């Protein structure tokens, strides 16, 4: 049986829904600009670097078969090491970004959010 009533709130108080004007004010604020800059100055260069690294791997695999097939030890060749390095790089970037977000982005975002929802 479906109803149109909203679910009961847990804390007894309804969450504050900011107005469109409040969102626009936040978007135009210097603090939000700093948050956006902190995110972009980290994410964009790292994304470009990773895509470049990935494309290098693909291009070397396609056009430098002799180099990529060079055995380093046993049956381990350059292509295998580069392939594993792709996975390692992915996890390192994810770890680094989560650390960056926790230290630099989350506190600023939380401050903006609390002011916006608190009406301050």
Number of C-alpha atoms within 10 A of each C-alpha: 2 4 6 5 6 6 7 9 9 7 7 7 8 9 10 10 11 12 12 9 9 14 12 10 13 17 14 11 12 11 15 16 13 13 18 14 13 16 16 12 11 14 15 11 11 14 12 11 12 16 12 12 16 17 12 13 18 15 12 16 18 10 10 13 13 11 13 18 15 13 14 12 8 6 9 12 15 18 21 15 12 19 15 11 15 16 11 12 15 12 12 12 16 12 12 13 16 14 12 16 17 12 11 14 18 14 13 17 16 11 11 19 13 11 12 18 14 12 12 7
